[in-house]
Amino acid sequence: MKRYLNTALLYAVLAMCGGVFYREFTKFNGFTGKTTLSFVHTHYFLLGMVMFLLLLLLEKSFSFTGAKTGRVLAVYHVGLNLTAVMLLVRGVTQVVAPTLSSGLNAAISGIAGIGHILLGVSLVLLLLEIRHSLPAERA
């Protein structure tokens, strides 16, 4: 359970860093438009900190952590961090406004999409593990 709390704390710090970077980077560059940099903050807070605080509560109630949980959570971490990094890359390119080739533009979107897919698959697998750990209902 302590691991879930430490992970939530780590993602809270990353979320705050993402928020500060968004605010300061756009201010420094005089950028006033919309950018995906703001989503780094919310992704890390909700999918990082809040998710692991919920897992902490679920672990306390149902003791669902098993042999597969570590592998599923590793995929979740990869998916979340890959998504956040690509949101950062996309946001920086929106602020700095370099001319991107269509291939590079598609690669940024594709890698972010892979991160989201990893998040989705690992979330479903994690929910299945939690459901499996629930006590059987009595008829």
RAKA-V132432 format. One line per field, one symbol per residue. ss: DSSP state (2 for helix, 1 for strand, 0 for the rest). A space follows every 50 residues. Layout:
ss = ???
This chain:
ss = 02222222222222222222222222220000000022222222222222 22222222222200000022222222222222222222222222220000 022222222222222222222222222222222000000
